[in-house]
Amino acid sequence: MTAPDPTREAEAARGADRALRAAARHSGGRLAAAAVCSVAAACAALAEPAVLGHTLDLLLRQDPGGARWTAWCAAVIAAEVLLDAVTARLTGGVDARSTAWLRRLGLGRLLRAAPHHAARHSPGELSARLTAQAATAGAVPAAVVGAAVALLAPLGGLVALVLVDVWTALAFLAGLPVLALLLRAFARDSGASVGRYQEVQLAMAGRLVEALAGARTIAAAGTAEREQARVLRRLPELGAEGRETWRIYGTTMARTGALMPLLLYVVLGVGGVRLAEGALGVGGLLAAVRYAGLAAGVGAVTGRLAAVVRGRAAARRTAALFDLPELPQGVSRLPPGGPGALELRGVRVLRGGTAVLRDIDLRIPGGTTAAVVGRSGSGKTTLAAVAGRLTACDAGRVLLDGVPLDELSAGELRREVGHAFERPALFGEDVAAAIAFGSGPAPTPESVRAAARAAGADAFVRRLPDGYDTALPDAPLSGGELQRLGLARAFCRAGRLLVLDDATSSLDTLTAREVERALTHDVRPGTRLVVAHRISSAARADLVVWLDAGRVRATGPHTELWRDPAYRAVFATGTEPADPPNTEPATARAEGTGSEPDTKPAAASALAAAPAPPAAGRPGAQRNTGSDAATSAAPARAEGTGSGPDPEPDPEPVAAAGPRTGAAPGEGPDAGASAGTGSAAAGGGGRRAPGRETVR
């Protein structure tokens, strides 16, 4: 086990205390009212022995004023009971409000942080921090006030005991140093034990959620007993820490429970002697015994102190979410009608002190489809996350139509930059709501259906029990269907930049090509940044960005890069097979976490040895050798030029992504795009098919 860092522990404690003070300010009105009622109840409790003693003396003397003082006794007792009830009601409200505030703050920071920062904590840990531990921490403000007010009655009782009879007060004071030592030891020992208990509890919660998420894999592997043992491995440690916490608490309560009655007996004995000497009356003896009982209530502060100790330890766990760095946002807007030109200038991204992206200089003209290729671990997903500002770069800048992404307002950024992921998460009550999910005005039902058609999802959605109104839990989806719904969501809210992070990996080849054509013709024109593993995806892109070990090794058309054996080797030993089946992947990857997909089986070995196709009329690929200089897309290529065969031939013609040159009138949208052209012109938005609805 790693030894705790005292500096970090102290810093975490200060952060937790700041969060608790902020939670107390959030419920300041109710907390003040609870404090006032609690103080009033303590005052009534302090007045009660004096009133009772005086009333008893009057009744023993048969004084006519005894009846009036009896009424006063009833009023004081009733006030104490009523004020205690109001205090309890207000304290419950303060606990609930403080807990809700801590949960909202932690959840907000978690969702506003870059996904790779949020991924530092497992889902089980996050659940425990935001539920049970936030509730424990939320009780601290009221517990602190309650503990402080709880001291009023013992201190007031001690003062009143001095006023009633000094000798009885001195007898009581003789045992207070022992009580103080007991409380101090309790606070010190229980704080450390509770902290260790909660740490083990978080670790077990994380393992439990991991096991639940991989339940199918565990069942298929037949390792249920092994996983059960893994989840429960630290259960003995949890039990030991729990027993230690209760041992400390029980020992302290037992010692204070034995000390307080002993002090009361001493006070009663001294008071009896003083009564026999005539220095103290019957009413005075009653008041002295009652005040000694109030003063002995200082031992009850142990329970409130325990709540404060537990709450502060829990607050340290919850406050860890408050320290997650938020992605800074500005207030700027993009120029209207911009084409979506994307530029990266000297971008560097670090993960755990290691550079994942190194000095990336790249320019993608507006309207271009750029494919990002490279071996597993080359930084493709991180580049996609930086380009769409799901994460911030540690050095350099990313600009969209000349405006730095970190200067854009959050609303403007998410309206104009869309994402689709390998394993999309669906949110909403039904399928239509999942497709329409996003910020800004809700799309119309027609736009939702048009986006589903563009993503190839409309057919299977209509076959669901209630079509687009089918509740998500009642819609069993394969991996390919899930990806198509994720693509439909991205198409429904497509802006001037659309980032597709391996978003077609679970689609069969034919469906993937249909989606690519729909992306060209039926979705709002703009720039596409595609993390690609298929050769066909790279071949149909206007520009290929070849990453190698976090650097841009080369950029250019696929047909030109294909001449390089090292480039061909990327696909020969790539991270995806050429034609993945339409099934759910075995391993899920979290959206935007910056992780790369697992290595998949290699493509055919003959592919690596395939000859490089000649390119007619195309300049060579631009290579970043040593300096990683800024690159741009290749010039437009005229259709019909005699280039060599596509490395992965298409079963049917594929539409060009760029402007059409020399097309005959009335020609269909896919006409004239031969398999040999590979990619379309850089900067072209593509011509839409007549009569087809465009997703915006």
N, C-alpha and C positions, 0 to 999 in steps of 0.2 A: 504494500500500500504506500502511495506517495505521501511523504511527510507534509503536513499543512504548512503553508507559507504565512507567517504571522502578519506580514505587511498586507497581503491580499485579504486575509481574514479580517483585519482591522478596517480595510477599505470597504469590504462587503458589509461589515456591521454599520459603518457610517452611512453607506447607501441605503441600507434597510431602514435605519432610523429616519433618514430624510423622507423616504417613502411613507413611513408611518406618520410623520408630522404632517405631510401633505394630505394623507387620508383623514387625519384629525381636523385639518382646516376645512376639508370638503364637507364634513358633518359638524362644523363648528357650532351652529345654532342648537341642534339637538344635544350635542355633547355638553354645551354650557347649561342647557336646561336640566340635563341629567345631573350635572355637578351641583346645581343650585338645590334641586330636590334632595339629593343625597346629603348635602350639608344641612339642610333643614331637618331631615330625618335624624341626623347625628345630634343636632341641637335638641330636638325633642327627646332623644334617648338620654342626653346629658341632664335635661331638666327633670326627667321622670323620677330619679331617686330623691332629689331634693323635695319635689312636690309630694311624693309618697311619704317621706320621712316627716315633713311638716304636718301633713294631714294626719298621720298616725299620732303625733304628739297632741294635736288638737282633739282628736277623738278620745284619746286616753284621759285628757283633762275635761272631757265633755263640754268642750268649747262650742258655742253656737255656730262659729265660723267653719266648723268641721264639714257641714253639708256642702257649703260653697266650694271648699277645697277638694272635696270628693268629686264634684263635677269637673273641677280643673284637672284632676287626675285622669278622669275618663277622656277629656278632650285631648290631653297630651298623648295618651296611649293611642287614641284613634288617629291623631295627626301622624304619629310615627308609623302606624300600619299603612295609612293611605299614602304617605310620601314614599315609603319603601316600594309600594306597588307601582306608583308612577315612575319611580327611578328604574325599576326593572323593565317597564314598558319602553321607556326612552332608551335604555341601554341596548335592548334588542334592536331597536331601530337604528341606533348608531352602528352596531355590529354589522347589520345588513348593508347599510349604505357604504361603510368603509370597505367591506368585502367586495361589493359591486364595483366600487371605484378602483380598487387594486386590480380586479380582474379586467375591467375595461382598459385600464392603463397598460397592463401587461400584454393583453391581446392586441391592442392597437400598436404597440411597439413591435410585437412579433410580426404582425402582418405588414407593417411599413418597412421592416428591415429587409435587406437583400436576402433572397432565399438561402444562399450559402451560409449566412450568419445564423438564420433561424435553424438550419439543419444541424447546428452544433448540439442541439438538444433533441433527444429522441422524442417521438410522439407520446410515449408513456410518461416521461419526465414532464413534458409540457402539460399534459392532462393533470398530473398530480399537483404541479405548481399552481395551476389556475383554478383548481377546485378545492381540495381539502386544505392545502397549505395556505391558499389565499384566504379561506374562511378562518383558519387559525390566526393568521396575521391580522385579519380585519377586526378581531376582538381586542387587539392591543390598546387602541385609544381609550375605549371605555374601561378596560381593565386597569390602565394606568390611573385614570381619574378615580375609579372605584378604590384602588389600593391607597391612593393619597387621601381620599375622604375617609377611608376605613381607619386611618390613623388618628382622625380627629377625635373619635369617641374614646379610644384608649388614652390619648394624651390629655383630653379634657377630663376624663375620669380620674387620671392621675393628679391633675391640678386640683380638681374638686376634692379628692381624697386628702390632699395637703391642707386644704382649707377646713375640712371637717375635723381632721385630727392628724397632726404631724407624725406621731409615733406609728400609727397604722400605715401612713404613706412610706415612712422609712423602711418598715418591714417589707412592704411590697417591692420597693426599689432595690432591695438586696438581690433579687433574682433576675433583674433585667439584663445585666451584662451577659449572663449565660444565654438568655433568649436571643440577644443580638448576635452572639457568636453562632448560634444554631441557624439563624436566618441567613447570615452571610455565607456560611458553608453550603447551605441549600442552594442559594442562587448560583454559586460558582459551580458546584458539582452537577446540578441538574441541567444547567445551560449546555455544558459539554456533552452530556449524555443525550439530551434531546436532539442536539445538532447531528450527532452520529446516527441516531435512530432515523431521522428524516433523510439523511444521505442514503442509507441503505434502502429505505422505502422507495426513493426515487429510482434507484438502480433496478429494483425488482419490478417497478411499474413499467420501466422502459423495456425490459425483457419480455414482460407479459404482452405488451402491445405488439412487439416484434413477432411473437409467436402467433398471436391472433391474425396478424396481417399475412403471415405465411402458412396459414392453417392447411391449405390445399397441398402445398409442398411437403409439409410435415406428414400429412396423411399418405401422400403418394410414396414418400420415402420410408414410411413405417417407423418413424423416430419419435413417436408421441411420448414414450416414456423418457427418452433422452432429453427432449425439450422440456418436459415437466421437471425433470431433475435440474436442468439448467436454470429455469425460471425460479425454482425454489432453493437453489444452491445457497443463497445467502439468508434463507429463512432462519437458521439457527443464530446467525449473527443479529438479525432483526429481533428475534426473541430475547437474546442476551441483553441487547441495548434497552429493549422495553422493560425487561425485568429490573435492569439497573436503575432506570428512571423511576420506576415505582418503588424500588427499595430505598432510594434517596428520599423520595417524597414520604413514604411510610415511616422511615426512621425519623425524619424531622417532625412529622406530625405526632409520632409517639412520644418523642422527647418533650415537645412543647405541650402535648396533652398531659404529660405527667408533671411538668413544671408548673403550669398554670393552676391546677387545683391545689398543689402544695402551697403556692403563694397565697391562695385564697384562705386556706386553713390557717396560715401564719397570721394573715390580716384579721381573721375572725378571732383567733386566740388573743392577739394584742388588743383588739377592740373589746373583748370580754373583760380583760384586766382593766382597761380604761373605764368601762362601765361600772365595774365593781368599785373603783376608786371614786366614782362620782364625777369624773372628768368628761364623761360622754353619756348622753341620754339614750333612751330606747330608739327614738327616731334617728338620732345621730348614728347609732350603731347600724341601723337598717341602711341609712344612706351610705355609710362607709363600706358596708359589704357590697352594696349594689355598684358603687363607684369602683371598687376593687375588681368586680366582675367585668365592668366596662374596660378597665385598664388591662385586664387579662385577655381581652379580645384582640390584643396585638398579635397573639399567636394565630388568629384566624387570617391575618394578612398573608400567611404562608400560601394559602390556596390562590389568592389573587396574584401573589408574586409568581407562583408557578404558571399561571395563565400568561403573564407578561413574558416570562422566560420562553415558554413554548412559542408564543406569538412572534417574538423577535427572531428566534431561530427559523421559523417558517418564513418570516419576512425576508430573511437573507436569501432563501431559495427563490421566492417570488420576485424579489428585486433584481435577480440576475437577468430577468427579461427586460427590465427597464434600461439596462446598460447596452442593449443591442443597438448598434449604430443604425440610424435611419438613413435612407437614401435622400440626400438633399435635393430639393426641388426649387425652381425659380418661379417667375411670374410671366415669363415671355411667351409669345405666341409665334407660330410659324408663319412665314409669308403666305398669303392666300394663293392657291393654285400652283404651289410648288410641285415639281416632279418627283420629289423624294430622294434627292441625291444624298448619299451616305458617305461620310468621310471619317476615317480614323487617323489621328495624328499622334504618333509616338506613344501608342497605347501599351501600357504594361499592367499586368494583373498578377498579384501575388496570392498564394494560398499556403498558409503555414510557413511563410518565409521563402517559399520556392516560387520562381516565376513561371506561371502557367502560360501567359502571353508575354512576348518580349518585343518591345519597340515596334509595334505593328503600325505601318503606314499604308493606308489603303484608301482608294477612292472608287466608289461604285456610282456611275451616273444614274440619274433618275430614270425610272422605267425599265431598268435592267434586271434580269433574273441572274443572280450570282449564286453559284453552287460552291459550298465550302466542303472540301474533301481533305482527307488525311487519315493516318492510322489512328487507332485507339489511343487516347491520351495526348493527342497533338494539340488540343485546345479548341476543338470545333464548337462544342456546346458553350464554353466560356466566351468565345468570340460572339456567338449568337446572343448570349445574355448581355454582353457589353453593348452590342449594337442596338438592342431593344431596351436598354437601361433597366434590366432586371438586376443588374449589379453595377457598381461603380468601378472605374479603373483606378488603380493606384497612381498612375502617371499618365499624362497625355489627355486628349479630349476626343469626344465623339460628336460629330455635327450632322444634323439633318437639314438639308436645304440651307446650309450656312449658319444655323443656329445651334449652339452647344446644347446637348440633351439635358445637362444639369441646370440649364437656365430656363427650361420650359416648365410651365405649370403642370401639375400632375394630371389635370383633366385634359389639357391639350396633348400631352405625351401619350396618354392611353387612347385618345380618340384617333390619333394619327399613326400609332405604332401598334400593330397587332401581332399575336403570337399563336402558334399551334405547336403542340408538344407530342413526343412519342407516346407518353402515357397521360392523356389529359384527365383532369378531374372535373366531373360534371356537378353542377350546382343548380338547384331549382326543384320545384315540385314535380314537374313533368318534363317530357322531352323538349317541347317547344320552349319552355323557360330555360332549359339548359343551353339551347342554341342561342337564345337571345341574351344570355347572361353577359353582363358588362356594365360599365358606367355610361352615363349619358341617357338620352331619351330611348325608350324601349322601341325596338324595331316593330314594324307591322307584321301580322301573320304572313302576308304575301312575301315579305323580305325573308322571313324565317324559312319558308318553304323553298324559296329560290336559292338560299344558301345551302339547304340540304340537298337540292338537286345538283348544285355545283360540286358538292363534296361526295356525290354518289350515295347519299344516305336516304334520299326520299323513298326509294322503293322499300327498303326494309323497315323504315319507320311506319309507313302505311300498313305494313303487315302486322304491326303490334296490336294488342287487343283494342286500345283506344286511339291508335294513331299517334298524332302529335300530343294528345292529351294523356298519354300513358304515363303513370307515375314512374319515376326512375327506378324505385325498388322493384317494380313489376316488369321491367324491361331488361331481360337477360341479354347481355351484349358480348359478342366476341371481341378479340383484340382489334380486328379490322373495323368492326362496326363502331367501337369506341373511338378509334382514331378518326373515322369519318365524321362523327358528331363533333369531335374537337375541331376538325377542319371547318365544318359548317359554322361553328361558333366564330372562328377566326374570319371566315368569308363574310359572315353577317355584319361584322363591324370592321371590315377591312379599311385601313387608312392608306396613306401614301407610302408606308413601309410595312411589309408583312414578313415576319421571321418564322420560318418553318424549321423547327429543330427536330429532324428525323421524324417528321409528322406523318410519313407514309410508309414507315418500315413494316407495318403489319398488313399492308394492302398487297393484293396480288398485282402482277405486272400490268394487266389490262386495266384494272381499276385505277392504279397509280397514274397511268397515262391519260385516262379519262379525266382524272382530277387535275393533271397538269394542263390539259387543254381547257378545262373549265376555268382554271386560274388565269389563263391568258385571255379568254373571250368573255367570261361571264362575271368576273369579279372586278371591282373597281380597279382601274389601271394604277400602277405604282411600282415601286421597287420591291423585289423579292430576294430575300436572303435565305437560301435553302441549305441546311446541313444534309449532305447527300452521301449515300453509301452505294447506290446503284450507279452503274456506268451510264444507263440510259438517262438518269436525271442530270448527270454532269454533261452528257452529250447534248442535251436539249437546252442547257443554260447558255445565256449570252456570254457569261464570264465564269471562269473557274478560279477559285482562290485555294491554292494548295498549301495547307499548313503542315509543318514538320517541326516537332518539338517546340511548339509555341511560337514559331516564326513563320512568316510568309515566305515559303521557298520559291514560289513562282505564281504568276497569274496569267491568264490568257484563255483562249478558246480551248475546249477539250481536244479538238483535232490536232492542235499544235502541241499541247502538253503530252499527248499520247505518244509522241515520238520518244519521250524519255522513258527508259526502262524502269527507273525508280517510280515514276508516276504510275505506270502500268502495274507495278508491284503493289501499290496502294489498294487496288481493286482485287488483285490476285490473292492477297492476304488481308482483305478488308474486314471491316467490322460487321458487314451484313452480306448474306448471300445475294446472288443476283435476283432471285425470285423467291422472297420469303413467303411462306404459307400464310393464309388469312386466319391466323390463330392468335390467341392471346399470348404475348411473350411470357416466358417463365419468370423473368426478373423485371420488376417495375422500377422505373427511375423517376424520382421526384421532379416536379416541374421546376426548372430554373435553378437547380442546385449546383450546376456547374460540373456535374459528374459526367463522365463519358460512358457510352454503352459498352457492355461487355463484348469481348471478342467472340465473333461467330465463326462458323466454318468457312474455310477459304473457298474462293471461286475456282473454277477449273484452271489447272496449271497451264493449259494451252493458251489461256487468255493472256498471261504475262508474256508469252512469246509471240503474240500476234504482231504483225508488222504495223508500223505507224502509218496511218492513212495520209496520203498527200493532201494538202490544202491549197486550193486554187484561189489566188487573189487575196490571201489572208496573211497579214504580217505574223512574224514569229511571236511566241509567248514571251512575256516580260518576266525576267527572273530576278529575284531579290538575292543576289549573291553577296553576302557580307554586310551590305548596308541596309538591306530591306527598304529600299527607296519606295516612295509613293507610286502606286500603279493605278491604272485606269483600264476601263473595258476596251476591248479591241474594236476597231472601226467596223462599220456595218458591212455585211457580206451579201452580195446580190444572190437572189435565189436562182437555182438552176445551174450554178457553177459546178463544174465536174469535180467533186471531191470524192475521196475513196469511200468505201463502205463504212457504215456505222459500226463501231466495235460491238454494239449489241443491237442487231437489226430489229426494226419495229415490224410488228405484224400488220400494221396499217399506217397510212401517212399520218404525220404529226404536224400540227400547225406551227408556223413560225411565230416567234414571239415578237419580232420587230416589224418595222414598216414593210409593206409589200412593194416590190418593184417589178414592173412589167406584168402585172396580173391582168388577165383579160376581164372585161366587164362581165358581171354576173357570175364570176368564178366563186365557188364555194369557199368557206373560210379555211378549209384544210388543203385546198388545192395548191399545187406548185411547191409544196414542202417535201422534197425528196428525202429519203433516208440518208443521203450523203451530205446534206447541208449541216447536219449536226446541231447548230444553234442559230438563233436569229440575231438581228442587229442589236447592238448595245444601245440602250436608250429608247427602244421602241415599246409602245404600250400594247401593240397587237390590235388587229381589227376584230370587232365582235361579229358573231354570227347573226345574220338577219333574223329578226323576230324573236330573239332570245332575250330574256330579262337579265339585266346586269345587277349583281349584288352590290349594294353600297353600304 
